[in-house]
């Protein structure tokens, strides 16, 4: 099946994007905290 490879690729990309989003969220939180203080 040709659909298996793309699905796996999307799954790995999702994991990477989720990590990036988590890091971005933490960074934004720290940025807001520092700007307020």
PDB file of N, H, CA, C and O in Angstrom:
ATOM      1  N   UNK A   1       0.851  -1.210   0.000  1.00  0.00           N
ATOM      2  CA  UNK A   1       0.000   0.000   0.000  1.00  0.00           C
ATOM      3  C   UNK A   1       0.881   1.252   0.000  1.00  0.00           C
ATOM      4  O   UNK A   1       1.851   1.347   0.751  1.00  0.00           O
ATOM      5  N   UNK A   2       0.528   2.187  -0.840  1.00  0.00           N
ATOM      6  H   UNK A   2      -0.261   2.109  -1.450  1.00  0.00           H
ATOM      7  CA  UNK A   2       1.316   3.425  -0.938  1.00  0.00           C
ATOM      8  C   UNK A   2       0.957   4.416   0.167  1.00  0.00           C
ATOM      9  O   UNK A   2       1.650   5.415   0.360  1.00  0.00           O
ATOM     10  N   UNK A   3      -0.123   4.139   0.889  1.00  0.00           N
ATOM     11  H   UNK A   3      -0.686   3.327   0.733  1.00  0.00           H
ATOM     12  CA  UNK A   3      -0.577   5.102   1.901  1.00  0.00           C
ATOM     13  C   UNK A   3       0.144   4.943   3.242  1.00  0.00           C
ATOM     14  O   UNK A   3       0.096   5.838   4.086  1.00  0.00           O
ATOM     15  N   UNK A   4       0.805   3.812   3.432  1.00  0.00           N
ATOM     16  H   UNK A   4       0.843   3.085   2.747  1.00  0.00           H
ATOM     17  CA  UNK A   4       1.451   3.550   4.724  1.00  0.00           C
ATOM     18  C   UNK A   4       2.597   4.524   4.974  1.00  0.00           C
ATOM     19  O   UNK A   4       2.694   5.094   6.060  1.00  0.00           O
ATOM     20  N   UNK A   5       3.464   4.722   3.984  1.00  0.00           N
ATOM     21  H   UNK A   5       3.385   4.259   3.101  1.00  0.00           H
ATOM     22  CA  UNK A   5       4.625   5.608   4.161  1.00  0.00           C
ATOM     23  C   UNK A   5       4.200   7.042   4.506  1.00  0.00           C
ATOM     24  O   UNK A   5       4.685   7.592   5.495  1.00  0.00           O
ATOM     25  N   UNK A   6       3.311   7.660   3.723  1.00  0.00           N
ATOM     26  H   UNK A   6       2.917   7.213   2.920  1.00  0.00           H
ATOM     27  CA  UNK A   6       2.873   9.037   4.038  1.00  0.00           C
ATOM     28  C   UNK A   6       2.285   9.148   5.438  1.00  0.00           C
ATOM     29  O   UNK A   6       2.545  10.126   6.140  1.00  0.00           O
ATOM     30  N   UNK A   7       1.497   8.162   5.853  1.00  0.00           N
ATOM     31  H   UNK A   7       1.286   7.368   5.283  1.00  0.00           H
ATOM     32  CA  UNK A   7       0.886   8.200   7.191  1.00  0.00           C
ATOM     33  C   UNK A   7       1.972   8.206   8.255  1.00  0.00           C
ATOM     34  O   UNK A   7       1.893   8.946   9.235  1.00  0.00           O
ATOM     35  N   UNK A   8       2.992   7.368   8.051  1.00  0.00           N
ATOM     36  H   UNK A   8       3.056   6.766   7.255  1.00  0.00           H
ATOM     37  CA  UNK A   8       4.097   7.327   9.021  1.00  0.00           C
ATOM     38  C   UNK A   8       4.825   8.661   9.035  1.00  0.00           C
ATOM     39  O   UNK A   8       5.180   9.165  10.101  1.00  0.00           O
ATOM     40  N   UNK A   9       5.049   9.234   7.859  1.00  0.00           N
ATOM     41  H   UNK A   9       4.761   8.824   6.994  1.00  0.00           H
ATOM     42  CA  UNK A   9       5.747  10.524   7.771  1.00  0.00           C
ATOM     43  C   UNK A   9       4.941  11.593   8.498  1.00  0.00           C
ATOM     44  O   UNK A   9       5.504  12.382   9.257  1.00  0.00           O
ATOM     45  N   UNK A  10       3.640  11.626   8.277  1.00  0.00           N
ATOM     46  H   UNK A  10       3.182  10.985   7.660  1.00  0.00           H
ATOM     47  CA  UNK A  10       2.779  12.618   8.933  1.00  0.00           C
ATOM     48  C   UNK A  10       2.823  12.430  10.441  1.00  0.00           C
ATOM     49  O   UNK A  10       2.830  13.407  11.190  1.00  0.00           O
ATOM     50  N   UNK A  11       2.852  11.176  10.893  1.00  0.00           N
ATOM     51  H   UNK A  11       2.846  10.382  10.284  1.00  0.00           H
ATOM     52  CA  UNK A  11       2.893  10.896  12.332  1.00  0.00           C
ATOM     53  C   UNK A  11       4.168  11.461  12.939  1.00  0.00           C
ATOM     54  O   UNK A  11       4.129  12.087  13.998  1.00  0.00           O
ATOM     55  N   UNK A  12       5.305  11.243  12.272  1.00  0.00           N
ATOM     56  H   UNK A  12       5.338  10.735  11.411  1.00  0.00           H
ATOM     57  CA  UNK A  12       6.576  11.750  12.794  1.00  0.00           C
ATOM     58  C   UNK A  12       6.574  13.266  12.773  1.00  0.00           C
ATOM     59  O   UNK A  12       7.043  13.897  13.720  1.00  0.00           O
ATOM     60  N   UNK A  13       6.057  13.857  11.718  1.00  0.00           N
ATOM     61  H   UNK A  13       5.676  13.345  10.948  1.00  0.00           H
ATOM     62  CA  UNK A  13       6.001  15.321  11.620  1.00  0.00           C
ATOM     63  C   UNK A  13       5.118  15.875  12.729  1.00  0.00           C
ATOM     64  O   UNK A  13       5.442  16.899  13.332  1.00  0.00           O
ATOM     65  N   UNK A  14       4.000  15.198  13.000  1.00  0.00           N
ATOM     66  H   UNK A  14       3.737  14.367  12.511  1.00  0.00           H
ATOM     67  CA  UNK A  14       3.101  15.646  14.064  1.00  0.00           C
ATOM     68  C   UNK A  14       3.836  15.677  15.401  1.00  0.00           C
ATOM     69  O   UNK A  14       3.695  16.628  16.170  1.00  0.00           O
ATOM     70  N   UNK A  15       4.618  14.640  15.672  1.00  0.00           N
ATOM     71  H   UNK A  15       4.733  13.868  15.047  1.00  0.00           H
ATOM     72  CA  UNK A  15       5.371  14.600  16.932  1.00  0.00           C
ATOM     73  C   UNK A  15       6.335  15.776  17.002  1.00  0.00           C
ATOM     74  O   UNK A  15       6.466  16.416  18.045  1.00  0.00           O
ATOM     75  N   UNK A  16       7.012  16.061  15.886  1.00  0.00           N
ATOM     76  H   UNK A  16       6.906  15.540  15.039  1.00  0.00           H
ATOM     77  CA  UNK A  16       7.970  17.173  15.868  1.00  0.00           C
ATOM     78  C   UNK A  16       7.238  18.491  16.068  1.00  0.00           C
ATOM     79  O   UNK A  16       7.683  19.340  16.840  1.00  0.00           O
ATOM     80  N   UNK A  17       6.113  18.667  15.371  1.00  0.00           N
ATOM     81  H   UNK A  17       5.752  17.978  14.743  1.00  0.00           H
ATOM     82  CA  UNK A  17       5.365  19.919  15.489  1.00  0.00           C
ATOM     83  C   UNK A  17       4.810  20.076  16.903  1.00  0.00           C
ATOM     84  O   UNK A  17       4.786  21.180  17.447  1.00  0.00           O
ATOM     85  N   UNK A  18       4.363  18.966  17.496  1.00  0.00           N
ATOM     86  H   UNK A  18       4.383  18.069  17.054  1.00  0.00           H
ATOM     87  CA  UNK A  18       3.843  19.035  18.867  1.00  0.00           C
ATOM     88  C   UNK A  18       4.935  19.494  19.818  1.00  0.00           C
ATOM     89  O   UNK A  18       4.687  20.316  20.701  1.00  0.00           O
ATOM     90  N   UNK A  19       6.151  18.964  19.641  1.00  0.00           N
ATOM     91  H   UNK A  19       6.352  18.297  18.924  1.00  0.00           H
ATOM     92  CA  UNK A  19       7.270  19.383  20.499  1.00  0.00           C
ATOM     93  C   UNK A  19       7.551  20.859  20.281  1.00  0.00           C
ATOM     94  O   UNK A  19       7.768  21.601  21.239  1.00  0.00           O
ATOM     95  N   UNK A  20       7.549  21.290  19.022  1.00  0.00           N
ATOM     96  H   UNK A  20       7.372  20.688  18.244  1.00  0.00           H
ATOM     97  CA  UNK A  20       7.824  22.695  18.709  1.00  0.00           C
ATOM     98  C   UNK A  20       6.764  23.590  19.337  1.00  0.00           C
ATOM     99  O   UNK A  20       7.086  24.632  19.909  1.00  0.00           O
ATOM    100  N   UNK A  21       5.495  23.185  19.231  1.00  0.00           N
ATOM    101  H   UNK A  21       5.234  22.339  18.766  1.00  0.00           H
ATOM    102  CA  UNK A  21       4.415  23.985  19.803  1.00  0.00           C
ATOM    103  C   UNK A  21       4.561  24.069  21.317  1.00  0.00           C
ATOM    104  O   UNK A  21       4.339  25.127  21.906  1.00  0.00           O
ATOM    105  N   UNK A  22       4.933  22.962  21.946  1.00  0.00           N
ATOM    106  H   UNK A  22       5.113  22.103  21.467  1.00  0.00           H
ATOM    107  CA  UNK A  22       5.116  22.956  23.400  1.00  0.00           C
ATOM    108  C   UNK A  22       6.232  23.910  23.792  1.00  0.00           C
ATOM    109  O   UNK A  22       6.085  24.689  24.734  1.00  0.00           O
ATOM    110  N   UNK A  23       7.345  23.852  23.075  1.00  0.00           N
ATOM    111  H   UNK A  23       7.465  23.220  22.310  1.00  0.00           H
ATOM    112  CA  UNK A  23       8.474  24.746  23.366  1.00  0.00           C
ATOM    113  C   UNK A  23       8.060  26.198  23.147  1.00  0.00           C
ATOM    114  O   UNK A  23       8.403  27.076  23.938  1.00  0.00           O
ATOM    115  N   UNK A  24       7.325  26.442  22.074  1.00  0.00           N
ATOM    116  H   UNK A  24       7.046  25.729  21.431  1.00  0.00           H
ATOM    117  CA  UNK A  24       6.866  27.805  21.781  1.00  0.00           C
ATOM    118  C   UNK A  24       5.961  28.308  22.894  1.00  0.00           C
ATOM    119  O   UNK A  24       6.087  29.454  23.325  1.00  0.00           O
ATOM    120  N   UNK A  25       5.051  27.462  23.364  1.00  0.00           N
ATOM    121  H   UNK A  25       4.949  26.531  23.014  1.00  0.00           H
ATOM    122  CA  UNK A  25       4.135  27.859  24.434  1.00  0.00           C
ATOM    123  C   UNK A  25       4.915  28.213  25.694  1.00  0.00           C
ATOM    124  O   UNK A  25       4.646  29.232  26.330  1.00  0.00           O
ATOM    125  N   UNK A  26       5.881  27.370  26.056  1.00  0.00           N
ATOM    126  H   UNK A  26       6.099  26.541  25.539  1.00  0.00           H
ATOM    127  CA  UNK A  26       6.698  27.643  27.248  1.00  0.00           C
ATOM    128  C   UNK A  26       7.468  28.946  27.069  1.00  0.00           C
ATOM    129  O   UNK A  26       7.554  29.754  27.994  1.00  0.00           O
ATOM    130  N   UNK A  27       8.027  29.149  25.877  1.00  0.00           N
ATOM    131  H   UNK A  27       7.957  28.492  25.125  1.00  0.00           H
ATOM    132  CA  UNK A  27       8.804  30.369  25.616  1.00  0.00           C
ATOM    133  C   UNK A  27       7.911  31.604  25.733  1.00  0.00           C
ATOM    134  O   UNK A  27       8.302  32.614  26.317  1.00  0.00           O
ATOM    135  N   UNK A  28       6.699  31.507  25.165  1.00  0.00           N
ATOM    136  H   UNK A  28       6.381  30.686  24.690  1.00  0.00           H
ATOM    137  CA  UNK A  28       5.773  32.643  25.239  1.00  0.00           C
ATOM    138  C   UNK A  28       5.414  32.934  26.692  1.00  0.00           C
ATOM    139  O   UNK A  28       5.311  34.094  27.089  1.00  0.00           O
ATOM    140  N   UNK A  29       5.224  31.883  27.482  1.00  0.00           N
ATOM    141  H   UNK A  29       5.308  30.940  27.159  1.00  0.00           H
ATOM    142  CA  UNK A  29       4.894  32.079  28.906  1.00  0.00           C
ATOM    143  C   UNK A  29       6.024  32.821  29.606  1.00  0.00           C
ATOM    144  O   UNK A  29       5.780  33.771  30.350  1.00  0.00           O
ATOM    145  N   UNK A  30       7.252  32.392  29.371  1.00  0.00           N
ATOM    146  H   UNK A  30       7.450  31.620  28.766  1.00  0.00           H
ATOM    147  CA  UNK A  30       8.399  33.036  30.019  1.00  0.00           C
ATOM    148  C   UNK A  30       8.531  34.470  29.524  1.00  0.00           C
ATOM    149  O   UNK A  30       8.825  35.374  30.306  1.00  0.00           O
ATOM    150  N   UNK A  31       8.315  34.682  28.224  1.00  0.00           N
ATOM    151  H   UNK A  31       8.077  33.948  27.588  1.00  0.00           H
ATOM    152  CA  UNK A  31       8.416  36.034  27.667  1.00  0.00           C
ATOM    153  C   UNK A  31       7.390  36.952  28.332  1.00  0.00           C
ATOM    154  O   UNK A  31       7.714  38.079  28.708  1.00  0.00           O
ATOM    155  N   UNK A  32       6.166  36.475  28.475  1.00  0.00           N
ATOM    156  H   UNK A  32       5.903  35.560  28.170  1.00  0.00           H
ATOM    157  CA  UNK A  32       5.110  37.281  29.106  1.00  0.00           C
ATOM    158  C   UNK A  32       5.467  37.565  30.560  1.00  0.00           C
ATOM    159  O   UNK A  32       5.285  38.684  31.038  1.00  0.00           O
ATOM    160  N   UNK A  33       5.970  36.567  31.256  1.00  0.00           N
ATOM    161  H   UNK A  33       6.119  35.658  30.867  1.00  0.00           H
ATOM    162  CA  UNK A  33       6.323  36.727  32.671  1.00  0.00           C
ATOM    163  C   UNK A  33       7.432  37.763  32.814  1.00  0.00           C
ATOM    164  O   UNK A  33       7.364  38.623  33.692  1.00  0.00           O
ATOM    165  N   UNK A  34       8.445  37.691  31.967  1.00  0.00           N
ATOM    166  H   UNK A  34       8.500  36.992  31.254  1.00  0.00           H
ATOM    167  CA  UNK A  34       9.569  38.628  32.061  1.00  0.00           C
ATOM    168  C   UNK A  34       9.115  40.033  31.683  1.00  0.00           C
ATOM    169  O   UNK A  34       9.558  41.011  32.286  1.00  0.00           O
ATOM    170  N   UNK A  35       8.240  40.140  30.697  1.00  0.00           N
ATOM    171  H   UNK A  35       7.880  39.346  30.207  1.00  0.00           H
ATOM    172  CA  UNK A  35       7.779  41.464  30.272  1.00  0.00           C
ATOM    173  C   UNK A  35       6.938  42.111  31.374  1.00  0.00           C
ATOM    174  O   UNK A  35       7.029  43.318  31.601  1.00  0.00           O
ATOM    175  N   UNK A  36       6.121  41.308  32.056  1.00  0.00           N
ATOM    176  H   UNK A  36       6.047  40.328  31.872  1.00  0.00           H
ATOM    177  CA  UNK A  36       5.297  41.847  33.147  1.00  0.00           C
ATOM    178  C   UNK A  36       6.184  42.282  34.307  1.00  0.00           C
ATOM    179  O   UNK A  36       5.944  43.324  34.916  1.00  0.00           O
ATOM    180  N   UNK A  37       7.208  41.489  34.615  1.00  0.00           N
ATOM    181  H   UNK A  37       7.403  40.643  34.120  1.00  0.00           H
ATOM    182  CA  UNK A  37       8.106  41.803  35.736  1.00  0.00           C
ATOM    183  C   UNK A  37       9.123  42.845  35.282  1.00  0.00           C
ATOM    184  O   UNK A  37       9.978  43.256  36.066  1.00  0.00           O
TER     185      UNK A  37
END
